[in-house]
Amino acid sequence: MDQDKNRNLIFISLSQFCMAFSVNFVTVILPFFIFKISPYSSQETLLWVGWIMGSSSIVMTIASNFWGFLTSRFSPKLLYLRAILAYIVLFLLMGFTSNLTLLLILRIIQGVFGGVSTVGLVIVSSSSSRERISEDIGFFQTFQTLGHLVGPLIGALAASVFGYRGAFVSVSVVLLVVSVFYYFYVTDVPLQPGKESFFGRSTINRHTVLGWLLCFMVMVQLVFLPSILPNVFEKFSMEKNIALKWAGVVIMLYTATATFSTYFWTKFSGRIGRDRMIFLLVILGSLFQSLLSLSSGTTDFIVIRMIQTGLIAGTIPLVVSIFAEEQKGNVIGFLNSARFAGNALGPIMATSVLAVSDLTSLYLLISGLTLFALFAFKFSFRCPNPNERSV
C-alpha cells in the first residue's frame, strides 16, 4: 500500500510537471505566433495578444472549482487523464490554425482543462497520510513550479529549431508519452466525500474564504513583477535591449528559489509546526517584498526578490494542506482557484497601481494586503464554528 502511495505521488507529480511545462512551453511562443498569423495592424494585434493570453487564466479560476466538484462523482484518475488527452488535441489544433478567433476559442477551452491540477491535488491528498500531507502537497507543487521554470526556455528553443508548428506538435508528443506512463503507473483513488452543492457551507465558509484570500495575495506577490519589469529596469537606467535579456534571467532566478521554497519549507514545517511556518513565511516574505523599494541597483533588487519568493512561495501548499486533510474535492478546488485568480489579476493589479502611483507604493500595497490576509486568516480560527475544523 505504501509503495502504491509513493508511486502515485511520484507519477502524478511528474504528470503535473509536464502539464505545467506544456502550458508555459506554449505561452512563451504564443505572442510571436499571434503576430505571425495576424492579418491586423500591430496595435489591433496587440489587443488580440492580451485577450488570447489572458483568457486561459481567467477561465482556469472558475474551472478549478468545477474539477474539484467532479471528483465526488467521477474517477479522479480518469478525469486527469482526459485533461491530458484534451491538451494533446488542443495544442495540435493551435499549431495548425491561422485564425485568431479560433485560437482564442482554443485557449478558452484550454483554460477549462487547465484547472485539472485540482484533481492532481485530490489524488495526492488521498494518497497521503495525515502526517505527510503537507510535505506531499509541497512535493507535488514543487514539480508544478519546476514546469513553469523549464517550459519557457524549452519552448523558445523548440520554436527556433522546429518552427511554430513543429513546436506545437513536439509538446503534444511529450504529453502523449506522459499519458501512457500516467495510465499505467497512477492508481485511482476513491471518489471524494460529500454530495453537497457547489457553494455549500463545507466549501464556502469564513475559513476557506480567508484561506483563499491568503493564497491569492501570495500568488500576487509571486506573479506581479514581469508586467512591470520594464519600469523597474528603467528606474535603474538600464538600456532597453539589455533589459530584455535580463528580464528572462531575473524571472528564471526567482522562479528557481520559489521552486525550492515549495519543497523545502513544507518539509521543514514538520519540525516547527505548520501554522507557525505559515506565519513566519508570510511575515518575512512580505518584509522582503517591502524591501524591494529600497533597492538601489539591479543586483540587490534581484537578490531581495529571490529571497522574497524563496520565502513566500512555500505558503500556498501549507495552507492547502490544512483543508486537504478532509479530502473534499470542492474545498481543494476552491483554494486552488486562488492560484489562477492571482496569476490572472496580479499583473493587472500591478500595472493599474503603477499607472497612478510609483513602484514604492506598489511594493508596499502588495505587502500590506498580504499581511492583512494573513492576520484575517489566523483570526478566523480563533473562534471556529462547531462544524468547522480548527488549527
C-alpha positions as CSV (number, residue, x, y, z in Angstrom):
1,M,0.0,0.0,0.0
2,D,2.8,2.4,0.9
3,Q,4.6,1.6,-2.3
4,D,1.4,2.4,-4.3
5,K,1.0,5.7,-2.5
6,N,4.6,6.7,-3.1
7,R,4.3,5.7,-6.8
8,N,1.1,7.8,-7.1
9,L,2.9,10.8,-5.6
10,I,5.9,10.5,-7.9
11,F,3.9,9.9,-11.2
12,I,1.1,12.4,-10.6
13,S,3.8,15.0,-9.7
14,L,5.7,14.1,-12.9
15,S,2.5,14.4,-14.9
16,Q,1.8,17.8,-13.3
17,F,5.3,18.9,-14.2
18,C,4.7,18.0,-17.8
19,M,1.3,19.7,-17.8
20,A,2.8,22.9,-16.3
21,F,5.7,22.6,-18.7
22,S,3.5,22.3,-21.7
23,V,1.4,25.3,-20.8
24,N,4.5,27.5,-20.3
25,F,6.1,26.0,-23.3
26,V,3.2,27.3,-25.4
27,T,2.7,30.6,-23.6
28,V,6.2,31.8,-24.4
29,I,5.8,31.4,-28.2
30,L,2.1,32.4,-28.4
31,P,2.7,36.2,-28.7
32,F,5.2,35.7,-31.6
33,F,2.9,33.1,-33.2
34,I,-0.1,35.5,-33.0
35,F,1.8,38.3,-34.7
36,K,2.9,35.9,-37.4
37,I,-0.7,34.8,-38.3
38,S,-2.5,38.1,-37.6
39,P,-4.0,39.9,-40.6
40,Y,-4.4,43.1,-38.5
41,S,-2.3,46.1,-37.6
42,S,0.3,45.9,-34.8
43,Q,-2.0,47.8,-32.5
44,E,-5.0,45.6,-33.1
45,T,-2.9,42.5,-32.9
46,L,-1.6,43.6,-29.5
47,L,-5.2,43.6,-28.2
48,W,-5.6,40.1,-29.6
49,V,-2.5,39.0,-27.8
50,G,-3.9,40.3,-24.5
51,W,-7.2,38.5,-24.8
52,I,-5.7,35.2,-26.1
53,M,-3.0,35.2,-23.4
54,G,-5.3,36.2,-20.6
55,S,-8.4,34.2,-21.4
56,S,-7.0,30.9,-20.3
57,S,-6.0,32.0,-16.8
58,I,-9.4,33.7,-16.2
59,V,-11.3,30.5,-17.2
60,M,-8.9,28.4,-15.1
61,T,-10.0,30.3,-12.0
62,I,-13.6,29.1,-12.4
63,A,-12.7,25.7,-13.8
64,S,-10.5,24.8,-10.9
65,N,-13.7,24.7,-8.6
66,F,-15.5,22.7,-11.2
67,W,-12.9,19.9,-11.4
68,G,-12.9,19.6,-7.6
69,F,-16.7,19.2,-7.7
70,L,-16.4,16.4,-10.2
71,T,-14.1,14.3,-8.0
72,S,-17.1,13.3,-5.9
73,R,-18.9,11.9,-9.0
74,F,-16.2,10.6,-11.4
75,S,-12.9,8.7,-11.1
76,P,-10.2,11.3,-10.3
77,K,-7.6,9.2,-12.3
78,L,-9.8,9.2,-15.4
79,L,-10.6,12.9,-15.0
80,Y,-6.9,13.8,-15.0
81,L,-6.2,11.5,-18.0
82,R,-8.9,13.1,-20.0
83,A,-7.4,16.5,-19.4
84,I,-4.0,15.4,-20.6
85,L,-5.6,14.0,-23.8
86,A,-7.6,17.2,-24.3
87,Y,-4.3,19.2,-24.1
88,I,-2.8,17.0,-26.7
89,V,-5.6,17.7,-29.2
90,L,-5.8,21.4,-28.3
91,F,-2.1,22.1,-28.8
92,L,-2.1,20.2,-32.1
93,L,-5.1,22.4,-33.3
94,M,-3.3,25.6,-32.2
95,G,-0.3,24.7,-34.3
96,F,-2.4,24.3,-37.4
97,T,-4.7,27.3,-37.1
98,S,-4.2,30.6,-38.8
99,N,-7.4,32.3,-37.4
100,L,-7.2,34.4,-34.3
101,T,-10.8,33.9,-33.3
102,L,-10.3,30.1,-33.4
103,L,-7.1,30.4,-31.4
104,L,-9.0,32.4,-28.8
105,I,-11.6,29.7,-28.5
106,L,-9.0,27.0,-28.2
107,R,-7.3,29.0,-25.4
108,I,-10.6,29.3,-23.5
109,I,-11.1,25.6,-23.8
110,Q,-7.6,25.1,-22.6
111,G,-8.4,27.1,-19.6
112,V,-11.3,24.8,-18.8
113,F,-9.0,21.8,-18.7
114,G,-6.2,23.8,-17.0
115,G,-8.0,23.7,-13.7
116,V,-7.3,19.9,-13.6
117,S,-4.4,20.5,-11.3
118,T,-7.1,20.4,-8.6
119,V,-7.6,16.7,-9.4
120,G,-3.9,16.2,-9.0
121,L,-4.1,17.7,-5.6
122,V,-7.0,15.4,-4.7
123,I,-5.0,12.3,-5.8
124,V,-2.0,13.5,-3.8
125,S,-4.1,14.2,-0.6
126,S,-6.0,10.9,-0.9
127,S,-2.7,9.0,-1.3
128,S,-1.0,10.7,1.7
129,S,-1.2,10.1,5.4
130,R,-2.2,13.0,7.7
131,E,1.4,13.2,8.9
132,R,2.8,13.6,5.4
133,I,0.1,15.6,3.6
134,S,1.9,19.0,3.8
135,E,5.2,17.5,2.6
136,D,3.5,15.6,-0.2
137,I,1.5,18.6,-1.5
138,G,4.7,20.6,-1.3
139,F,6.4,17.9,-3.4
140,F,3.6,18.0,-6.0
141,Q,3.7,21.8,-6.3
142,T,7.5,21.8,-6.5
143,F,7.2,19.8,-9.7
144,Q,4.4,22.1,-10.9
145,T,6.6,25.2,-10.3
146,L,9.6,23.4,-11.9
147,G,7.4,23.0,-15.1
148,H,6.8,26.8,-15.0
149,L,10.6,27.3,-14.8
150,V,11.7,24.9,-17.6
151,G,8.8,25.4,-20.0
152,P,9.6,28.9,-21.4
153,L,13.3,28.0,-22.0
154,I,12.5,24.8,-23.9
155,G,9.5,26.4,-25.7
156,A,11.6,29.2,-27.2
157,L,14.3,26.8,-28.2
158,A,11.8,24.4,-29.9
159,A,10.2,27.2,-31.8
160,S,13.6,28.4,-33.1
161,V,14.6,24.9,-34.1
162,F,11.4,23.3,-35.4
163,G,9.3,26.4,-36.2
164,Y,5.9,27.3,-34.5
165,R,4.0,24.3,-35.9
166,G,6.8,21.9,-35.1
167,A,6.9,23.2,-31.5
168,F,3.2,22.7,-31.0
169,V,3.5,19.1,-32.4
170,S,6.5,18.3,-30.2
171,V,4.8,19.4,-27.0
172,S,1.8,17.2,-27.9
173,V,4.1,14.2,-28.4
174,V,5.6,14.8,-25.0
175,L,2.1,14.8,-23.4
176,L,1.2,11.7,-25.3
177,V,4.1,9.8,-23.8
178,V,3.2,11.2,-20.3
179,S,-0.4,10.0,-20.7
180,V,0.9,6.4,-21.3
181,F,3.0,6.4,-18.1
182,Y,0.2,8.1,-16.1
183,Y,-2.3,5.5,-17.2
184,F,-0.2,2.5,-16.2
185,Y,1.6,3.9,-13.0
186,V,-1.0,6.0,-11.2
187,T,-3.5,4.1,-9.1
188,D,-7.0,5.5,-8.8
189,V,-8.3,6.9,-5.5
190,P,-11.8,6.7,-4.1
191,L,-14.4,9.3,-5.0
192,Q,-14.2,12.3,-2.8
193,P,-16.8,12.5,0.1
194,G,-19.8,14.8,0.0
195,K,-22.5,15.4,-2.5
196,E,-23.1,18.9,-1.2
197,S,-23.9,21.7,-3.6
198,F,-21.0,23.6,-5.2
199,F,-21.5,26.6,-2.9
200,G,-22.3,24.6,0.3
201,R,-21.1,25.6,3.7
202,S,-18.3,23.0,3.7
203,T,-16.9,24.7,0.6
204,I,-17.6,28.4,1.3
205,N,-17.2,29.4,4.9
206,R,-15.0,32.0,6.7
207,H,-12.0,29.7,7.0
208,T,-11.9,28.7,3.3
209,V,-12.7,32.2,2.0
210,L,-9.9,33.8,4.1
211,G,-7.6,30.8,3.2
212,W,-8.4,31.6,-0.5
213,L,-7.6,35.3,0.1
214,L,-4.2,34.5,1.6
215,C,-3.3,32.1,-1.2
216,F,-4.5,34.8,-3.7
217,M,-2.3,37.5,-2.2
218,V,0.7,35.2,-2.0
219,M,0.2,34.4,-5.7
220,V,0.0,38.1,-6.5
221,Q,3.4,38.6,-4.8
222,L,4.8,35.8,-7.0
223,V,3.5,36.9,-10.4
224,F,3.1,40.7,-10.3
225,L,6.7,41.5,-11.4
226,P,7.0,40.5,-15.1
227,S,4.4,43.0,-16.1
228,I,6.3,45.9,-14.6
229,L,9.9,44.8,-15.2
230,P,10.4,47.4,-18.0
231,N,9.6,50.1,-15.4
232,V,11.9,48.5,-12.8
233,F,14.8,48.4,-15.2
234,E,14.1,52.0,-16.4
235,K,14.4,53.1,-12.8
236,F,17.9,51.6,-12.7
237,S,18.8,53.3,-16.1
238,M,19.2,50.1,-18.0
239,E,19.1,50.2,-21.7
240,K,16.1,48.5,-23.4
241,N,18.0,45.9,-25.4
242,I,19.9,44.9,-22.3
243,A,16.7,44.9,-20.1
244,L,15.0,42.4,-22.5
245,K,17.9,40.0,-22.0
246,W,17.9,40.5,-18.2
247,A,14.2,40.0,-17.9
248,G,14.4,36.3,-18.7
249,V,17.3,35.8,-16.3
250,V,15.5,37.6,-13.5
251,I,12.3,35.5,-13.9
252,M,14.3,32.3,-14.1
253,L,16.3,33.1,-10.9
254,Y,13.4,33.9,-8.7
255,T,11.3,31.1,-10.1
256,A,14.1,28.8,-9.1
257,T,14.0,30.0,-5.5
258,A,10.2,29.6,-5.5
259,T,10.6,26.0,-6.6
260,F,13.0,25.4,-3.7
261,S,10.5,27.1,-1.3
262,T,7.5,24.9,-2.2
263,Y,9.6,21.8,-1.3
264,F,11.9,22.8,1.5
265,W,9.5,24.7,3.7
266,T,6.7,22.2,3.6
267,K,9.3,19.5,4.6
268,F,10.7,21.7,7.3
269,S,7.3,22.6,8.7
270,G,7.1,19.2,10.4
271,R,9.7,20.4,12.9
272,I,8.3,23.8,13.9
273,G,4.6,23.3,13.1
274,R,2.6,24.2,10.0
275,D,0.8,27.2,11.5
276,R,3.9,28.8,12.8
277,M,5.6,28.1,9.4
278,I,2.8,29.8,7.5
279,F,3.0,32.9,9.9
280,L,6.8,33.2,9.5
281,L,6.9,32.7,5.8
282,V,4.3,35.4,5.1
283,I,5.7,37.9,7.6
284,L,9.3,37.5,6.2
285,G,8.2,37.3,2.6
286,S,6.1,40.5,2.9
287,L,9.0,42.2,4.7
288,F,11.3,41.5,1.7
289,Q,8.5,42.5,-0.6
290,S,8.6,45.9,1.1
291,L,12.4,46.0,0.9
292,L,12.3,45.9,-2.9
293,S,11.5,49.7,-2.6
294,L,15.0,50.2,-1.0
295,S,17.0,48.5,-3.7
296,S,19.4,50.9,-5.4
297,G,20.5,48.7,-8.3
298,T,19.8,45.6,-10.4
299,T,21.9,43.2,-8.2
300,D,20.4,44.0,-4.9
301,F,16.9,44.1,-6.4
302,I,17.4,40.5,-7.8
303,V,18.8,39.2,-4.5
304,I,15.9,40.7,-2.5
305,R,13.4,39.3,-5.0
306,M,15.0,35.8,-4.9
307,I,14.8,35.8,-1.1
308,Q,11.3,37.1,-1.1
309,T,10.0,34.4,-3.5
310,G,12.1,31.8,-1.7
311,L,10.1,32.5,1.4
312,I,6.5,33.3,0.3
313,A,6.0,30.5,-2.2
314,G,6.0,27.8,0.4
315,T,2.8,29.3,1.9
316,I,0.3,28.0,-0.6
317,P,0.9,24.2,-0.2
318,L,0.9,24.7,3.6
319,V,-2.5,26.5,3.6
320,V,-4.0,24.0,1.1
321,S,-2.8,21.1,3.3
322,I,-4.8,22.4,6.2
323,F,-8.0,21.7,4.3
324,A,-6.8,18.8,2.2
325,E,-6.7,16.6,5.3
326,E,-10.5,16.4,5.0
327,Q,-10.1,15.3,1.4
328,K,-13.0,17.3,-0.1
329,G,-12.6,18.0,-3.8
330,N,-14.8,21.1,-3.6
331,V,-12.7,22.8,-1.0
332,I,-9.4,21.9,-2.7
333,G,-10.7,23.2,-6.0
334,F,-11.9,26.4,-4.4
335,L,-8.5,27.0,-2.8
336,N,-6.6,26.0,-5.9
337,S,-8.6,28.6,-7.9
338,A,-6.8,31.3,-5.8
339,R,-3.6,30.5,-7.7
340,F,-5.3,31.0,-11.1
341,A,-7.0,34.2,-9.9
342,G,-3.7,35.6,-8.6
343,N,-2.0,34.6,-11.8
344,A,-4.7,36.4,-13.9
345,L,-5.2,39.5,-11.7
346,G,-1.7,40.1,-10.3
347,P,-0.3,41.7,-13.4
348,I,-3.5,43.8,-13.8
349,M,-3.2,45.0,-10.2
350,A,0.5,45.9,-10.7
351,T,0.1,47.8,-13.9
352,S,-3.1,49.6,-12.7
353,V,-1.5,50.8,-9.4
354,L,1.7,51.8,-11.2
355,A,-0.3,53.8,-13.8
356,V,-1.4,56.2,-11.0
357,S,1.4,55.8,-8.5
358,D,5.0,54.6,-8.2
359,L,7.0,51.4,-7.6
360,T,7.4,52.0,-3.9
361,S,3.7,52.4,-3.4
362,L,3.0,49.2,-5.4
363,Y,5.5,47.2,-3.3
364,L,4.1,48.4,0.0
365,L,0.5,48.0,-1.1
366,I,1.0,44.3,-2.1
367,S,2.9,43.7,1.2
368,G,0.2,45.3,3.3
369,L,-2.6,43.5,1.6
370,T,-0.8,40.1,2.1
371,L,-0.3,40.8,5.8
372,F,-4.0,41.8,6.1
373,A,-4.9,38.5,4.5
374,L,-2.6,36.6,6.9
375,F,-4.0,38.1,10.1
376,A,-7.6,37.7,8.9
377,F,-6.9,34.0,8.2
378,K,-5.3,33.5,11.6
379,F,-8.1,35.3,13.4
380,S,-10.7,33.2,11.6
381,F,-9.5,30.2,13.6
382,R,-9.7,31.9,17.0
383,C,-13.5,31.1,17.3
384,P,-14.3,28.3,14.9
385,N,-17.8,27.1,14.3
386,P,-18.6,23.7,15.9
387,N,-18.8,22.1,12.5
388,E,-15.6,23.6,11.1
389,R,-12.1,22.3,11.7
390,S,-9.7,24.4,13.8
391,V,-6.0,24.5,13.5
